[in-house]
Amino acid sequence: MTLQDLEFLYDLKREGIKLGLEVMREFSSKLGDRHREFGSFHVAGTNGKGSVSCFIYNILSQKYNSGLYTSPHLVDFNERILSGRSFIPDSYIENFISSNRNMIETLREKSRNPTFFETTTLMAFSYFADTGAKYAAIEVGLGGRLDSTNIITPIVSVITSIGYEHADKLGTSLTDIATEKAGIIKPGVPVVVSEGNAESVSAIKKIAIRNGSRMIQTDKSYKVSNAKISLDGTSFDLESPLDRYHISTDLVGDFQIRNAVSAVAAMESAGLDKITSLDIENGIFNSRWPARMEILRKEPTVMVDCAHNPPAMTTLVGNYRKLTKEKPLLVVGIMKDKDIYGILSRLSELSDSIIFTTPDEPERAADPSYLKRISDGMFTETRVIADPVEAYSKSLDQSRPVLVTGSMYLVGIIKKMEKSDMRPFK
């Protein structure tokens, strides 16, 4: 794509996040409501929604031309939109922006211009329709009720784990946050819920009942046994209300069991004739989800994980401890708007050694010197190396396990350095 088109798209970020669907619906209508041309699976949650979307996409791809829409990207914008087995090409992005620039400017004059995420979402929907996708897995960006993706009426809605995040937009209690995420539930559309917290479940259940939507709680309806978790992947046996499965994936961590079960439940709830139990097993087996407890090197181990909030960091720390007793050297960068103290306090439970650096969004990234100050007393060995490439290179000189985490914008740089595969499938 031309630099000019990409700059125009990214300039829309200046509007920030605008929750609300009025402009989104008007823009979508002008484009022909392309989301009506394919079936969708809608996935919301604080953590895990990307992995669940990835699993669903790969299961669907066993029998159908399918799409995947996620955010943010790790290295290239194109990673956000996938149809068939190909990322959206630069030529399509260029054409979409140039064709709709005047429309965006008109909407700006009328009320406000579509945001970066709204424009990207409609680009994805158009791409899926134009490439003949039969189905698509759609990951919610922020919240659910007022998220740009919520103009769709899916075949199945999925709500993954819920934790405290974006209090200024989603509320300060789990009830508030769960209520916002449950806003993706549509009348008569089944909803799969993997959250186990009673407060969150109660809020979701009220909205499901109000919409006449069947609610499937995976922790009550699905039985997991023989779970095995190692640095090589995760496997388990699963008994559902409809079938039995042996699930195996290269993805690491016990949280991936919950995510895989959510994907199985979504597929069973959809009841697509062509999708068999073998397709479900193969789809999950063939899934990759970059930067989620991903091993980039061995001997010593280098792991990257894009955890960027306290609940995700708690999960990362707990799973890392189950996999190895060795304490890693941490390479950490965090964005300014995150719960920095909460993230660092959880990481301090895993290791005493840390290098603070800068994610690849300098204007939004927390100064690594500030991270060092705020973490005073948490770690015994601390260094500030502002340049992330240098920070990572120095970490490799230590001949010990390394864990890079805190932001997707940091992990993306390291993935690029290592020339690591970005595709969400084998």
Buried (B, 14 or more C-beta within 10 A) or exposed (E): BEEEBBEBBEEBEEBEBBBBBEBBBBBBEEBEBBBBBBBBBBBBBBBBBBBBBBBBBBBBBBBBBBBBBBBBBBBEBBBBBBBEEEBBEBEBBBBBBBEBEEBBEEBBEEEEBBBBBBBBBBBBBBBBBEBEBBBBBBBBBBBBBBBBBBBBBBBBBBBBBBBBBBEEEBBEBBBBBBBBBBBBBBEEBBBBBBBBBEEBBEBBBBBBEEBEBEBBBBBEBBEBEEEEBEEEBBBBBBEBEBEEBEBBBBBBBBBBBBBBBBBBBBBBBBEBEEBBBEBBBBBBBBBBBBBBBBBBBEEBBBBBBBBBBBBBBBBBBBBBEEBEEEBBBBBBBBBEEBBBEBBBBBBBEBBEBBBBBBBBBEEEBBBBEBBBEBBEEBBEEBBBBBEBBEBBEBBBEEEBBBBBBBBBBBBBBBBBEEEBEBEBBE
